Amino acid sequence: MAKKRAREADGAAEAQDKMEEDSDSSDDEDFDMVNVDFEWFNFNEKIDFHGTKSLIRQLLDVDATLFDVSALADLILSQSSIGSTVKTDGEESDPFALVTALNVQEHREKKPMAQLIEYLSAKAKATPSLASVPELLSSGQHVGIVLSERLINMPSEIAPPLYSMLIEEIKDAVDDKEPYEFTHYLIVSKTYHEIESTLDIEERKKKKGKQDATLYYFHPEDEVLQKHAIAHGSYPFTKIDDAVADSKRAFQEMGVMPMGSMILIEASKFAGAVAAIGEYLSPPS
């Protein structure tokens, strides 16, 4: 197991280095349960490029084509001590989840960050609840853009240690005079509405399906983070008309209409928000 940072060698962080998902099978169940060990690793540019790129593409959904995702993955991998990957088959395997924080001001001139700033600013300008975001992104303040994604079947209980370790790593980096003393965190995520499945393509284009006004979260922790935010909101993807909602049906006779999401939290309140995630999602002892 890779150590998260050198100063953690005393074992203080071992409690969060590994999570075991297990359940005893019983005679009255008609399926088998398996034990899975989740391991946390630093980003490794020699191993994690394709896995990181795949998860970021999933996070950006249909709008991933608007970005140089390869360059964004390289930027994430370039700061290996900030953020984590979660794997199940050792360090050489592909990540099933990740989290990182990128400094807007530090990377502003780099193409993937410039693309991200332009995209998020445009979406925020068109979303009243996110009106404060564009000015903040252009202000020169050190804003941390948090990118967090996992495979769809990963348990949400991995979120608390992912975020807790991110906070510790950022604290250690600041102690080491690295540029991670953020004023705000901007979490980029996804939400969705359920819509009636409309199999006829032409009819779908005309009607767009009957949309359920209820907002759902791909990441349950986002609902908690929003309670600590100074701004949050969802926005339609630019390329959504290129997607076929019926290919994303959520295990019922409904389609899924995904949307992008931003959650803006002041740095002074981020630790409290992460603690609340732990209370909400940590598995029972």
Secondary structure, 3 states (H helix, E strand, C coil): CCCCCHHHHHCCCHHHCEEEECCCCCCCCCCCCCCEEEEEECCCCCCCHHHHHHHHHHHHHHHHHHCCHHHHHHHHHCCCCCCEEEECCCCCCCCCEEEEEEECCCCCCCHHHHHHHHHHHHHHHCCHHHCCHHHHHCCCCCEEEEEEEECCCCCHHHHHHHHHHHHHHHHHHHHCCCCCCCCEEEEEEEEEEEEECCCCHHHHHHHCCCECCCCEECCCHHHHHHCCCCEEEEECCCCHHHCCHHHHCCCCCEEEEEEEEEEEEEHHHHHHHHHHHHHHHCCCC
